[in-house]
Amino acid sequence: MIRTKNRACTGKRRHDSRDEAVEHRARLLARGAVRLAVYPCRRRACGGWHVGHLPKPRTTR
Ligand SMILES: [Zn+2]
């Protein structure tokens, strides 16, 4: 089987709705994950939601 270049989505859970992603994130946080964000996928072909690390840790100051 030949896979297309879907690197952006591979290895990540895809959720159909934001709620699902939020729930998944909560589970990860419960296991000790930190700074995870729920975000809509950039890829139109995907059209889902993902849970991932924030691009930049936000500093308050
Ligand atoms: Zn995606």
PDB file of the backbone (N, CA, C, O) and the ligand in Angstrom, with CONECT records:
HET     ZN  A 101       1
ATOM      1  N   MET A   1       0.827  -1.211   0.000  1.00  0.00           N
ATOM      2  CA  MET A   1       0.000   0.000   0.000  1.00  0.00           C
ATOM      3  C   MET A   1       0.857   1.256   0.000  1.00  0.00           C
ATOM      4  O   MET A   1       1.849   1.358   0.722  1.00  0.00           O
ATOM      5  N   ILE A   2       0.460   2.178  -0.805  1.00  0.00           N
ATOM      6  CA  ILE A   2       1.203   3.430  -0.854  1.00  0.00           C
ATOM      7  C   ILE A   2       0.439   4.515  -0.105  1.00  0.00           C
ATOM      8  O   ILE A   2      -0.735   4.780  -0.363  1.00  0.00           O
ATOM      9  N   ARG A   3       1.125   5.105   0.795  1.00  0.00           N
ATOM     10  CA  ARG A   3       0.475   6.154   1.573  1.00  0.00           C
ATOM     11  C   ARG A   3       0.846   7.525   1.030  1.00  0.00           C
ATOM     12  O   ARG A   3       1.987   7.775   0.641  1.00  0.00           O
ATOM     13  N   THR A   4      -0.117   8.379   1.015  1.00  0.00           N
ATOM     14  CA  THR A   4       0.164   9.744   0.567  1.00  0.00           C
ATOM     15  C   THR A   4       0.851  10.516   1.689  1.00  0.00           C
ATOM     16  O   THR A   4       0.891  10.073   2.836  1.00  0.00           O
ATOM     17  N   LYS A   5       1.370  11.633   1.347  1.00  0.00           N
ATOM     18  CA  LYS A   5       2.102  12.418   2.336  1.00  0.00           C
ATOM     19  C   LYS A   5       1.163  13.131   3.305  1.00  0.00           C
ATOM     20  O   LYS A   5       0.894  14.327   3.198  1.00  0.00           O
ATOM     21  N   ASN A   6       0.700  12.366   4.215  1.00  0.00           N
ATOM     22  CA  ASN A   6      -0.178  12.979   5.205  1.00  0.00           C
ATOM     23  C   ASN A   6       0.526  13.120   6.543  1.00  0.00           C
ATOM     24  O   ASN A   6      -0.053  12.922   7.610  1.00  0.00           O
ATOM     25  N   ARG A   7       1.751  13.458   6.443  1.00  0.00           N
ATOM     26  CA  ARG A   7       2.590  13.537   7.640  1.00  0.00           C
ATOM     27  C   ARG A   7       1.934  14.341   8.774  1.00  0.00           C
ATOM     28  O   ARG A   7       2.024  13.987   9.949  1.00  0.00           O
ATOM     29  N   ALA A   8       1.292  15.399   8.386  1.00  0.00           N
ATOM     30  CA  ALA A   8       0.734  16.296   9.385  1.00  0.00           C
ATOM     31  C   ALA A   8      -0.259  15.592  10.293  1.00  0.00           C
ATOM     32  O   ALA A   8      -0.427  15.950  11.458  1.00  0.00           O
ATOM     33  N   CYS A   9      -0.904  14.595   9.741  1.00  0.00           N
ATOM     34  CA  CYS A   9      -1.953  13.951  10.523  1.00  0.00           C
ATOM     35  C   CYS A   9      -1.523  12.596  11.072  1.00  0.00           C
ATOM     36  O   CYS A   9      -2.124  12.083  12.015  1.00  0.00           O
ATOM     37  N   THR A  10      -0.486  12.022  10.483  1.00  0.00           N
ATOM     38  CA  THR A  10      -0.093  10.687  10.923  1.00  0.00           C
ATOM     39  C   THR A  10       0.370  10.705  12.367  1.00  0.00           C
ATOM     40  O   THR A  10       1.049  11.627  12.819  1.00  0.00           O
ATOM     41  N   GLY A  11      -0.008   9.687  13.051  1.00  0.00           N
ATOM     42  CA  GLY A  11       0.434   9.578  14.429  1.00  0.00           C
ATOM     43  C   GLY A  11      -0.397  10.386  15.384  1.00  0.00           C
ATOM     44  O   GLY A  11      -0.213  10.325  16.600  1.00  0.00           O
ATOM     45  N   LYS A  12      -1.303  11.136  14.831  1.00  0.00           N
ATOM     46  CA  LYS A  12      -2.164  11.926  15.703  1.00  0.00           C
ATOM     47  C   LYS A  12      -3.589  11.433  15.607  1.00  0.00           C
ATOM     48  O   LYS A  12      -4.062  10.998  14.557  1.00  0.00           O
ATOM     49  N   ARG A  13      -4.229  11.513  16.700  1.00  0.00           N
ATOM     50  CA  ARG A  13      -5.624  11.127  16.704  1.00  0.00           C
ATOM     51  C   ARG A  13      -6.451  12.201  16.008  1.00  0.00           C
ATOM     52  O   ARG A  13      -6.253  13.398  16.214  1.00  0.00           O
ATOM     53  N   ARG A  14      -7.359  11.749  15.198  1.00  0.00           N
ATOM     54  CA  ARG A  14      -8.228  12.701  14.530  1.00  0.00           C
ATOM     55  C   ARG A  14      -9.611  12.614  15.146  1.00  0.00           C
ATOM     56  O   ARG A  14     -10.153  11.533  15.380  1.00  0.00           O
ATOM     57  N   HIS A  15     -10.152  13.777  15.396  1.00  0.00           N
ATOM     58  CA  HIS A  15     -11.491  13.805  15.979  1.00  0.00           C
ATOM     59  C   HIS A  15     -12.436  14.542  15.049  1.00  0.00           C
ATOM     60  O   HIS A  15     -12.077  15.531  14.410  1.00  0.00           O
ATOM     61  N   ASP A  16     -13.630  14.038  14.996  1.00  0.00           N
ATOM     62  CA  ASP A  16     -14.604  14.662  14.101  1.00  0.00           C
ATOM     63  C   ASP A  16     -15.133  15.976  14.652  1.00  0.00           C
ATOM     64  O   ASP A  16     -15.468  16.897  13.907  1.00  0.00           O
ATOM     65  N   SER A  17     -15.196  16.038  15.953  1.00  0.00           N
ATOM     66  CA  SER A  17     -15.724  17.263  16.544  1.00  0.00           C
ATOM     67  C   SER A  17     -14.772  17.811  17.596  1.00  0.00           C
ATOM     68  O   SER A  17     -13.896  17.107  18.099  1.00  0.00           O
ATOM     69  N   ARG A  18     -14.961  19.046  17.905  1.00  0.00           N
ATOM     70  CA  ARG A  18     -14.111  19.692  18.901  1.00  0.00           C
ATOM     71  C   ARG A  18     -14.310  19.031  20.258  1.00  0.00           C
ATOM     72  O   ARG A  18     -13.361  18.836  21.017  1.00  0.00           O
ATOM     73  N   ASP A  19     -15.543  18.696  20.540  1.00  0.00           N
ATOM     74  CA  ASP A  19     -15.847  18.065  21.827  1.00  0.00           C
ATOM     75  C   ASP A  19     -15.051  16.789  22.028  1.00  0.00           C
ATOM     76  O   ASP A  19     -14.528  16.524  23.110  1.00  0.00           O
ATOM     77  N   GLU A  20     -14.972  16.012  20.973  1.00  0.00           N
ATOM     78  CA  GLU A  20     -14.226  14.756  21.061  1.00  0.00           C
ATOM     79  C   GLU A  20     -12.760  15.023  21.368  1.00  0.00           C
ATOM     80  O   GLU A  20     -12.144  14.359  22.202  1.00  0.00           O
ATOM     81  N   ALA A  21     -12.231  16.000  20.680  1.00  0.00           N
ATOM     82  CA  ALA A  21     -10.823  16.340  20.868  1.00  0.00           C
ATOM     83  C   ALA A  21     -10.581  16.829  22.292  1.00  0.00           C
ATOM     84  O   ALA A  21      -9.584  16.478  22.924  1.00  0.00           O
ATOM     85  N   VAL A  22     -11.492  17.631  22.775  1.00  0.00           N
ATOM     86  CA  VAL A  22     -11.359  18.167  24.135  1.00  0.00           C
ATOM     87  C   VAL A  22     -11.375  17.023  25.149  1.00  0.00           C
ATOM     88  O   VAL A  22     -10.643  17.032  26.138  1.00  0.00           O
ATOM     89  N   GLU A  23     -12.222  16.054  24.876  1.00  0.00           N
ATOM     90  CA  GLU A  23     -12.320  14.915  25.784  1.00  0.00           C
ATOM     91  C   GLU A  23     -11.013  14.116  25.770  1.00  0.00           C
ATOM     92  O   GLU A  23     -10.509  13.687  26.808  1.00  0.00           O
ATOM     93  N   HIS A  24     -10.496  13.938  24.583  1.00  0.00           N
ATOM     94  CA  HIS A  24      -9.232  13.213  24.436  1.00  0.00           C
ATOM     95  C   HIS A  24      -8.111  13.946  25.170  1.00  0.00           C
ATOM     96  O   HIS A  24      -7.273  13.339  25.837  1.00  0.00           O
ATOM     97  N   ARG A  25      -8.124  15.243  25.026  1.00  0.00           N
ATOM     98  CA  ARG A  25      -7.090  16.049  25.664  1.00  0.00           C
ATOM     99  C   ARG A  25      -7.177  15.909  27.180  1.00  0.00           C
ATOM    100  O   ARG A  25      -6.162  15.799  27.868  1.00  0.00           O
ATOM    101  N   ALA A  26      -8.389  15.914  27.678  1.00  0.00           N
ATOM    102  CA  ALA A  26      -8.584  15.779  29.120  1.00  0.00           C
ATOM    103  C   ALA A  26      -7.999  14.464  29.612  1.00  0.00           C
ATOM    104  O   ALA A  26      -7.409  14.396  30.690  1.00  0.00           O
ATOM    105  N   ARG A  27      -8.169  13.431  28.815  1.00  0.00           N
ATOM    106  CA  ARG A  27      -7.635  12.122  29.197  1.00  0.00           C
ATOM    107  C   ARG A  27      -6.103  12.160  29.251  1.00  0.00           C
ATOM    108  O   ARG A  27      -5.483  11.610  30.161  1.00  0.00           O
ATOM    109  N   LEU A  28      -5.521  12.815  28.267  1.00  0.00           N
ATOM    110  CA  LEU A  28      -4.065  12.925  28.222  1.00  0.00           C
ATOM    111  C   LEU A  28      -3.548  13.745  29.398  1.00  0.00           C
ATOM    112  O   LEU A  28      -2.525  13.417  29.999  1.00  0.00           O
ATOM    113  N   LEU A  29      -4.257  14.796  29.709  1.00  0.00           N
ATOM    114  CA  LEU A  29      -3.842  15.647  30.816  1.00  0.00           C
ATOM    115  C   LEU A  29      -3.892  14.873  32.121  1.00  0.00           C
ATOM    116  O   LEU A  29      -3.055  15.060  33.003  1.00  0.00           O
ATOM    117  N   ALA A  30      -4.885  14.004  32.230  1.00  0.00           N
ATOM    118  CA  ALA A  30      -5.029  13.195  33.433  1.00  0.00           C
ATOM    119  C   ALA A  30      -3.844  12.254  33.592  1.00  0.00           C
ATOM    120  O   ALA A  30      -3.503  11.840  34.700  1.00  0.00           O
ATOM    121  N   ARG A  31      -3.227  11.925  32.472  1.00  0.00           N
ATOM    122  CA  ARG A  31      -2.067  11.035  32.526  1.00  0.00           C
ATOM    123  C   ARG A  31      -0.759  11.786  32.707  1.00  0.00           C
ATOM    124  O   ARG A  31       0.324  11.202  32.724  1.00  0.00           O
ATOM    125  N   GLY A  32      -0.892  13.079  32.838  1.00  0.00           N
ATOM    126  CA  GLY A  32       0.316  13.842  33.126  1.00  0.00           C
ATOM    127  C   GLY A  32       0.859  14.627  31.949  1.00  0.00           C
ATOM    128  O   GLY A  32       1.941  15.207  32.041  1.00  0.00           O
ATOM    129  N   ALA A  33       0.138  14.657  30.858  1.00  0.00           N
ATOM    130  CA  ALA A  33       0.605  15.449  29.719  1.00  0.00           C
ATOM    131  C   ALA A  33       0.432  16.932  30.047  1.00  0.00           C
ATOM    132  O   ALA A  33      -0.431  17.329  30.831  1.00  0.00           O
ATOM    133  N   VAL A  34       1.275  17.718  29.422  1.00  0.00           N
ATOM    134  CA  VAL A  34       1.190  19.144  29.713  1.00  0.00           C
ATOM    135  C   VAL A  34       1.058  19.969  28.441  1.00  0.00           C
ATOM    136  O   VAL A  34       1.467  19.567  27.352  1.00  0.00           O
ATOM    137  N   ARG A  35       0.480  21.114  28.629  1.00  0.00           N
ATOM    138  CA  ARG A  35       0.397  22.079  27.535  1.00  0.00           C
ATOM    139  C   ARG A  35      -0.106  21.494  26.227  1.00  0.00           C
ATOM    140  O   ARG A  35       0.516  21.658  25.178  1.00  0.00           O
ATOM    141  N   LEU A  36      -1.209  20.829  26.302  1.00  0.00           N
ATOM    142  CA  LEU A  36      -1.774  20.301  25.069  1.00  0.00           C
ATOM    143  C   LEU A  36      -2.890  21.216  24.607  1.00  0.00           C
ATOM    144  O   LEU A  36      -3.643  21.769  25.408  1.00  0.00           O
ATOM    145  N   ALA A  37      -2.974  21.357  23.330  1.00  0.00           N
ATOM    146  CA  ALA A  37      -3.994  22.238  22.784  1.00  0.00           C
ATOM    147  C   ALA A  37      -4.870  21.490  21.795  1.00  0.00           C
ATOM    148  O   ALA A  37      -4.423  20.581  21.096  1.00  0.00           O
ATOM    149  N   VAL A  38      -6.105  21.890  21.758  1.00  0.00           N
ATOM    150  CA  VAL A  38      -7.027  21.334  20.767  1.00  0.00           C
ATOM    151  C   VAL A  38      -7.120  22.329  19.624  1.00  0.00           C
ATOM    152  O   VAL A  38      -7.399  23.510  19.832  1.00  0.00           O
ATOM    153  N   TYR A  39      -6.888  21.845  18.430  1.00  0.00           N
ATOM    154  CA  TYR A  39      -6.908  22.769  17.300  1.00  0.00           C
ATOM    155  C   TYR A  39      -7.506  22.118  16.062  1.00  0.00           C
ATOM    156  O   TYR A  39      -7.365  20.914  15.848  1.00  0.00           O
ATOM    157  N   PRO A  40      -8.167  22.918  15.261  1.00  0.00           N
ATOM    158  CA  PRO A  40      -8.718  22.402  13.998  1.00  0.00           C
ATOM    159  C   PRO A  40      -7.593  22.122  13.029  1.00  0.00           C
ATOM    160  O   PRO A  40      -6.626  22.880  12.949  1.00  0.00           O
ATOM    161  N   CYS A  41      -7.719  21.031  12.292  1.00  0.00           N
ATOM    162  CA  CYS A  41      -6.651  20.649  11.380  1.00  0.00           C
ATOM    163  C   CYS A  41      -6.520  21.638  10.235  1.00  0.00           C
ATOM    164  O   CYS A  41      -7.506  22.162   9.717  1.00  0.00           O
ATOM    165  N   ARG A  42      -5.282  21.874   9.860  1.00  0.00           N
ATOM    166  CA  ARG A  42      -5.040  22.809   8.753  1.00  0.00           C
ATOM    167  C   ARG A  42      -5.486  22.205   7.436  1.00  0.00           C
ATOM    168  O   ARG A  42      -5.916  22.904   6.519  1.00  0.00           O
ATOM    169  N   ARG A  43      -5.371  20.892   7.369  1.00  0.00           N
ATOM    170  CA  ARG A  43      -5.674  20.231   6.109  1.00  0.00           C
ATOM    171  C   ARG A  43      -7.168  20.127   5.866  1.00  0.00           C
ATOM    172  O   ARG A  43      -7.917  19.623   6.703  1.00  0.00           O
ATOM    173  N   ARG A  44      -7.576  20.600   4.740  1.00  0.00           N
ATOM    174  CA  ARG A  44      -8.996  20.514   4.404  1.00  0.00           C
ATOM    175  C   ARG A  44      -9.403  19.076   4.208  1.00  0.00           C
ATOM    176  O   ARG A  44     -10.526  18.680   4.520  1.00  0.00           O
ATOM    177  N   ALA A  45      -8.477  18.302   3.687  1.00  0.00           N
ATOM    178  CA  ALA A  45      -8.771  16.900   3.421  1.00  0.00           C
ATOM    179  C   ALA A  45      -9.074  16.160   4.709  1.00  0.00           C
ATOM    180  O   ALA A  45      -9.803  15.168   4.726  1.00  0.00           O
ATOM    181  N   CYS A  46      -8.502  16.665   5.776  1.00  0.00           N
ATOM    182  CA  CYS A  46      -8.715  16.033   7.078  1.00  0.00           C
ATOM    183  C   CYS A  46      -9.991  16.593   7.689  1.00  0.00           C
ATOM    184  O   CYS A  46     -10.917  15.843   8.000  1.00  0.00           O
ATOM    185  N   GLY A  47     -10.040  17.874   7.855  1.00  0.00           N
ATOM    186  CA  GLY A  47     -11.244  18.516   8.361  1.00  0.00           C
ATOM    187  C   GLY A  47     -11.587  18.140   9.781  1.00  0.00           C
ATOM    188  O   GLY A  47     -12.701  18.376  10.248  1.00  0.00           O
ATOM    189  N   GLY A  48     -10.615  17.545  10.474  1.00  0.00           N
ATOM    190  CA  GLY A  48     -10.895  17.119  11.839  1.00  0.00           C
ATOM    191  C   GLY A  48     -10.222  18.009  12.866  1.00  0.00           C
ATOM    192  O   GLY A  48      -9.716  19.087  12.555  1.00  0.00           O
ATOM    193  N   TRP A  49     -10.233  17.534  14.075  1.00  0.00           N
ATOM    194  CA  TRP A  49      -9.594  18.257  15.169  1.00  0.00           C
ATOM    195  C   TRP A  49      -8.483  17.391  15.738  1.00  0.00           C
ATOM    196  O   TRP A  49      -8.583  16.164  15.760  1.00  0.00           O
ATOM    197  N   HIS A  50      -7.446  18.033  16.188  1.00  0.00           N
ATOM    198  CA  HIS A  50      -6.333  17.287  16.743  1.00  0.00           C
ATOM    199  C   HIS A  50      -5.954  17.816  18.122  1.00  0.00           C
ATOM    200  O   HIS A  50      -6.290  18.934  18.514  1.00  0.00           O
ATOM    201  N   VAL A  51      -5.247  16.965  18.824  1.00  0.00           N
ATOM    202  CA  VAL A  51      -4.709  17.381  20.114  1.00  0.00           C
ATOM    203  C   VAL A  51      -3.194  17.346  20.002  1.00  0.00           C
ATOM    204  O   VAL A  51      -2.621  16.319  19.637  1.00  0.00           O
ATOM    205  N   GLY A  52      -2.563  18.423  20.304  1.00  0.00           N
ATOM    206  CA  GLY A  52      -1.116  18.454  20.179  1.00  0.00           C
ATOM    207  C   GLY A  52      -0.495  19.480  21.094  1.00  0.00           C
ATOM    208  O   GLY A  52      -1.174  20.212  21.814  1.00  0.00           O
ATOM    209  N   HIS A  53       0.806  19.503  21.039  1.00  0.00           N
ATOM    210  CA  HIS A  53       1.518  20.465  21.864  1.00  0.00           C
ATOM    211  C   HIS A  53       1.385  21.859  21.268  1.00  0.00           C
ATOM    212  O   HIS A  53       1.305  22.030  20.052  1.00  0.00           O
ATOM    213  N   LEU A  54       1.364  22.815  22.122  1.00  0.00           N
ATOM    214  CA  LEU A  54       1.287  24.189  21.663  1.00  0.00           C
ATOM    215  C   LEU A  54       2.580  24.524  20.933  1.00  0.00           C
ATOM    216  O   LEU A  54       3.656  24.081  21.335  1.00  0.00           O
ATOM    217  N   PRO A  55       2.478  25.298  19.870  1.00  0.00           N
ATOM    218  CA  PRO A  55       3.650  25.694  19.092  1.00  0.00           C
ATOM    219  C   PRO A  55       4.663  26.429  19.969  1.00  0.00           C
ATOM    220  O   PRO A  55       5.866  26.179  19.885  1.00  0.00           O
ATOM    221  N   LYS A  56       4.180  27.309  20.785  1.00  0.00           N
ATOM    222  CA  LYS A  56       5.074  28.026  21.694  1.00  0.00           C
ATOM    223  C   LYS A  56       4.454  28.088  23.073  1.00  0.00           C
ATOM    224  O   LYS A  56       3.278  28.420  23.222  1.00  0.00           O
ATOM    225  N   PRO A  57       5.237  27.774  24.065  1.00  0.00           N
ATOM    226  CA  PRO A  57       4.728  27.916  25.427  1.00  0.00           C
ATOM    227  C   PRO A  57       4.486  29.386  25.716  1.00  0.00           C
ATOM    228  O   PRO A  57       5.347  30.238  25.494  1.00  0.00           O
ATOM    229  N   ARG A  58       3.304  29.654  26.211  1.00  0.00           N
ATOM    230  CA  ARG A  58       2.991  31.053  26.453  1.00  0.00           C
ATOM    231  C   ARG A  58       3.567  31.547  27.759  1.00  0.00           C
ATOM    232  O   ARG A  58       3.325  30.990  28.830  1.00  0.00           O
ATOM    233  N   THR A  59       4.306  32.567  27.640  1.00  0.00           N
ATOM    234  CA  THR A  59       4.815  33.181  28.869  1.00  0.00           C
ATOM    235  C   THR A  59       3.917  34.335  29.212  1.00  0.00           C
ATOM    236  O   THR A  59       3.508  35.111  28.349  1.00  0.00           O
ATOM    237  N   THR A  60       3.624  34.432  30.455  1.00  0.00           N
ATOM    238  CA  THR A  60       2.717  35.492  30.855  1.00  0.00           C
ATOM    239  C   THR A  60       3.396  36.850  30.768  1.00  0.00           C
ATOM    240  O   THR A  60       2.758  37.887  30.582  1.00  0.00           O
ATOM    241  N   ARG A  61       4.668  36.805  30.905  1.00  0.00           N
ATOM    242  CA  ARG A  61       5.359  38.092  30.813  1.00  0.00           C
ATOM    243  C   ARG A  61       6.427  38.077  29.746  1.00  0.00           C
ATOM    244  O   ARG A  61       7.105  39.082  29.537  1.00  0.00           O
TER     245      ARG A  61
HETATM  246 ZN    ZN A 101      -5.662  16.368  10.462  1.00  0.00          ZN2+
END
